Amino acid sequence: MGGRRGGAGGGNRAAGVAGLTERIGRGPEEDDFGRLTWSSVKLGRKLDGVTVMQGLRTLRTLAREILAFYDTCDVMLTPVLGTVPPPVGFIDPVNLEPREVQRRQGRTFPFTPPVNITGQPAMSMPLATSTAGLPTGLHFLARYADEATPFRLAGHLQAAPPWRARRPPKVERRGGARAPSVRGFLQGVPRGRKEHCSP
């Protein structure tokens, strides 16, 4: 999500990396992270406090507007994806430019990001197939803190279609560049405590 909402995310990642830097005693290098994460960290470092707070306020307002919709319904149903299942490697944060990764993510996953903002329970179930035989997921979103409803719904849906005997065909693993590891950057973090710096 771009604009003010993206500012909140970038600022959060930059703050997380700053905390790790203070604990470890050295700053990160570009190859410590994937390109997408690194670009977000760099963006976050350029933002001022006003921009980050504007982003947080926008997210809070958006979350309240979304949650208000559920005053009139129990569950909202959407597809999991905005397209048919893309081929393996279509969203490649290692080899693609960050803007292209974000463009492809936005096109492929238009329905799931709002749940990351609202914190409401949601589930995805492969209840259909595409014309090519690939699983097509349905996305169920429930009211905030109402985890019981999607669990009950999942139980009924899993009992109905005969999915248990179905198995996907084997897929050959593709070659390509490996994603950078943050292991080297995190070597100084004490065991038993974890810091998360993910895209």
RABELNOR-V805390 format. One record per pair of residues at least 24 apart in sequence whose ideal C-beta (glycine too) atoms are under 10 Angstrom apart, sorted by the first residue. I is the first residue (numbers start at 1). GAP is how many residues later the second one is. D is the distance in whole Angstrom. If there is no record, write none. Layout:
<<I;GAP;D> <I;GAP;D>>
//
This chain:
<<1;54;9> <1;57;9> <1;58;9> <1;61;9> <1;101;9> <1;105;8> <1;112;6> <1;113;9> <1;115;9> <1;116;8> <2;100;8> <2;104;9> <3;51;9> <3;52;8> <3;55;8> <4;47;7> <4;48;9> <4;49;9> <4;50;5> <4;51;4> <4;52;9> <4;53;8> <4;54;5> <4;55;8> <5;49;9> <5;50;6> <5;51;9> <5;53;5> <5;54;6> <5;57;7> <5;108;10> <5;112;8> <6;34;8> <6;37;8> <6;38;9> <6;41;10> <6;49;7> <6;52;10> <6;96;9> <7;36;8> <7;37;8> <7;39;10> <7;40;5> <7;41;9> <7;43;10> <7;44;5> <7;45;6> <7;46;9> <7;47;7> <7;48;4> <7;49;9> <7;51;9> <7;52;10> <8;36;9> <8;39;9> <8;43;9> <8;44;6> <8;45;8> <8;46;8> <8;47;3> <8;48;5> <8;49;9> <8;50;8> <8;51;6> <8;52;10> <8;109;10> <9;31;7> <9;34;9> <9;35;8> <9;43;10> <9;46;8> <9;50;9> <9;107;10> <9;190;9> <10;29;9> <10;30;5> <10;31;7> <10;32;8> <10;33;4> <10;34;3> <10;35;8> <10;36;8> <10;37;6> <10;41;9> <10;42;8> <10;45;8> <11;29;10> <11;30;10> <11;32;9> <11;33;5> <11;34;9> <11;35;10> <11;36;5> <11;37;9> <11;38;8> <11;40;8> <11;41;4> <11;42;9> <11;44;7> <11;45;9> <12;28;9> <12;32;7> <12;40;8> <12;43;9> <12;44;9> <12;185;10> <13;24;7> <13;25;9> <13;26;10> <13;27;5> <13;28;5> <13;29;10> <13;30;8> <13;31;5> <13;32;9> <13;183;10> <13;184;6> <13;185;8> <13;186;8> <14;26;8> <14;27;5> <14;28;8> <14;29;8> <14;30;3> <14;31;5> <14;32;9> <14;33;8> <14;38;9> <14;183;10> <15;26;10> <15;29;7> <15;30;10> <15;37;9> <15;182;10> <16;25;8> <16;28;9> <16;179;6> <16;180;7> <16;181;5> <16;182;9> <17;24;5> <17;27;8> <17;28;9> <17;165;10> <17;168;9> <17;178;9> <17;180;6> <18;26;9> <18;27;9> <19;176;7> <19;178;9> <20;162;9> <20;165;7> <20;166;7> <20;168;8> <20;169;7> <20;175;5> <20;176;10> <20;177;7> <21;164;9> <21;167;10> <23;163;10> <23;165;7> <23;166;6> <23;167;8> <23;170;9> <23;172;8> <24;161;7> <24;162;7> <24;163;8> <24;164;4> <24;165;7> <24;171;10> <25;163;6> <26;159;8> <26;161;10> <26;162;8> <27;158;9> <28;154;8> <28;156;9> <28;157;5> <28;158;10> <28;169;9> <29;151;10> <29;155;9> <29;156;8> <30;150;9> <31;149;5> <31;150;9> <31;153;9> <31;154;9> <32;148;7> <32;149;8> <32;150;6> <32;151;9> <32;152;6> <32;153;4> <32;154;9> <32;165;9> <33;146;9> <33;147;6> <33;148;9> <33;149;6> <33;152;8> <33;164;7> <33;165;9> <33;166;9> <34;59;5> <34;60;6> <34;64;9> <34;67;9> <34;145;5> <34;146;6> <34;147;9> <34;148;9> <34;164;9> <34;165;7> <35;57;10> <35;58;6> <35;59;7> <35;60;9> <35;61;8> <35;62;7> <35;63;6> <35;66;8> <35;144;9> <35;145;8> <35;164;9> <36;55;10> <36;56;10> <36;57;4> <36;58;9> <36;60;9> <36;61;9> <36;62;5> <36;63;10> <36;64;10> <36;65;5> <36;66;8> <36;69;9> <36;143;10> <36;162;10> <36;163;5> <37;56;8> <37;61;9> <37;142;10> <37;143;9> <37;145;9> <37;160;7> <37;161;7> <37;162;5> <38;60;8> <38;142;9> <38;159;10> <38;161;9> <39;54;10> <39;58;9> <39;59;4> <39;60;8> <39;62;9> <39;63;9> <39;160;9> <40;58;8> <40;62;10> <40;157;9> <40;158;10> <40;159;7> <41;156;8> <41;158;10> <42;56;10> <43;55;9> <58;59;10> <59;57;10> <59;58;5> <59;59;9> <60;57;9> <62;52;8> <62;55;6> <62;56;8> <63;51;8> <63;53;10> <63;54;5> <63;55;5> <63;56;8> <63;57;9> <63;81;9> <64;54;9> <65;53;10> <66;48;6> <66;49;9> <66;51;7> <66;52;5> <66;54;8> <66;75;9> <66;78;9> <67;47;10> <67;50;10> <67;51;6> <67;52;9> <67;53;7> <67;76;8> <67;77;5> <69;72;9> <69;74;10> <70;48;9> <70;50;7> <70;71;8> <70;72;8> <70;73;4> <70;74;7> <70;76;8> <71;72;8> <73;68;10> <73;69;10> <73;70;9> <74;66;10> <74;68;7> <74;69;7> <74;72;8> <74;75;6> <74;76;10> <74;79;9> <75;46;10> <75;47;9> <75;48;10> <75;65;5> <75;66;7> <75;67;5> <75;68;8> <75;71;9> <75;74;6> <75;75;7> <75;78;7> <76;35;9> <76;44;10> <76;46;9> <76;63;8> <76;64;7> <76;65;4> <76;66;8> <76;67;10> <77;34;10> <77;61;6> <77;62;7> <77;63;6> <77;64;8> <77;76;10> <78;32;9> <78;33;4> <78;34;8> <78;36;10> <78;44;9> <78;46;10> <78;59;10> <78;60;8> <78;61;5> <78;62;8> <78;63;7> <79;31;9> <79;32;6> <79;33;10> <79;45;9> <79;49;9> <79;57;7> <79;58;7> <79;59;7> <79;60;6> <80;28;10> <80;29;8> <80;31;7> <80;32;7> <80;42;10> <80;43;10> <80;44;5> <80;45;9> <80;46;8> <80;47;10> <80;55;9> <80;56;8> <80;57;3> <80;58;7> <80;59;5> <80;60;10> <81;26;9> <81;27;6> <81;28;7> <81;29;8> <81;30;8> <81;31;9> <81;43;9> <81;49;10> <81;55;8> <81;56;7> <81;58;9> <82;24;8> <82;25;6> <82;26;6> <82;27;7> <82;28;4> <82;29;7> <82;30;10> <83;24;6> <83;25;6> <83;26;9> <83;27;9> <83;47;10> <84;24;10> <84;46;5> <84;47;8> <84;48;7> <84;50;7> <84;52;8> <85;41;10> <85;44;10> <85;45;7> <85;47;8> <85;49;4> <85;50;7> <85;51;7> <85;52;9> <86;48;10> <87;87;10> <88;83;7> <88;84;9> <88;85;9> <88;86;6> <89;85;6> <89;87;7> <92;82;10> <92;84;8> <92;85;9> <92;87;10> <93;86;7> <93;106;7> <94;82;7> <94;83;5> <94;84;7> <94;85;5> <94;86;8> <95;81;6> <95;82;6> <95;84;10> <98;101;9> <101;98;9> <102;97;10> <105;94;9> <109;30;10> <111;26;10> <111;28;6> <111;30;9> <112;25;10> <112;27;7> <112;29;9> <114;27;8> <115;24;9> <115;26;6> <118;26;7> <119;25;7> <119;26;9> <120;24;5> <120;25;8> <120;26;8> <120;27;9> <120;30;10> <121;24;8> <121;25;6> <121;26;5> <121;27;9> <121;28;8> <121;29;5> <121;30;9> <122;25;10> <122;28;7> <123;24;9> <123;26;10> <123;27;5> <123;28;8> <123;30;8> <123;31;6> <123;34;9> <124;30;10> <125;25;10> <125;28;9> <125;29;7> <125;32;6> <125;33;8> <125;36;9> <125;38;9> <126;35;9> <126;37;7> <126;40;9> <126;42;10> <127;30;6> <127;31;9> <127;33;9> <127;34;6> <127;36;8> <128;33;9> <129;37;9> <133;33;10> <133;35;9> <133;36;8> <134;34;8> <135;28;9> <135;31;9> <135;33;8>>
//
